[in-house]
């Protein structure tokens, strides 16, 4: 599975890619790689990161040009053509956006919108959305278990924010799992 992450500097896009990769490789018994791609390195500038997950050794070290999933942490980036580039029919997109947002993915792309910002505010009042998006993606795909994402979250995040992020991961995972098992989109 190949995932391309889009967000802005300071939103935890690179951390999200690392979290999913670590969850799969360290706690899930799979192979993974994650890496960022930076343009201008400043807060608020567009940032892209990548995660590859596989059952076997991953030899490809290039950027991901034909993702299976695109995850967008900031819906203001949806007008940027790069977000949808290479995502074709049968691909899927997870966007941090409230329901009803007018989003037009390419034809044949499955779209899932999670109000991760609202979920984060509800749980702690101020968390970034990156861990919510990782949990939701894991729940939607079923490729990485909740316990694996929780383990990676506890490993990579500062102890002062781990507990709130674990609650956020669980809530968003359950959201994605419910959709996957129910066969419907949100």
Buried (B, 14 or more C-beta within 10 A) or exposed (E): BBBBBBBBBEBBBBBBBBBBBBBBBBBBEBBBBBBBBEEEEEEEEBBBBBBBBBEEEBEEEEEBEEBBBBBBBBBEBBEEEEBBEBBEEEBBBBBBBEEEEEEEBBEEBBBBBBBBBBBBEEBBEEBBBBBBBBBBBBBBBEBBBBEBBBBBBBBBBEEEBBEBBBBBBBBBBBBBBEBBEEEEEB
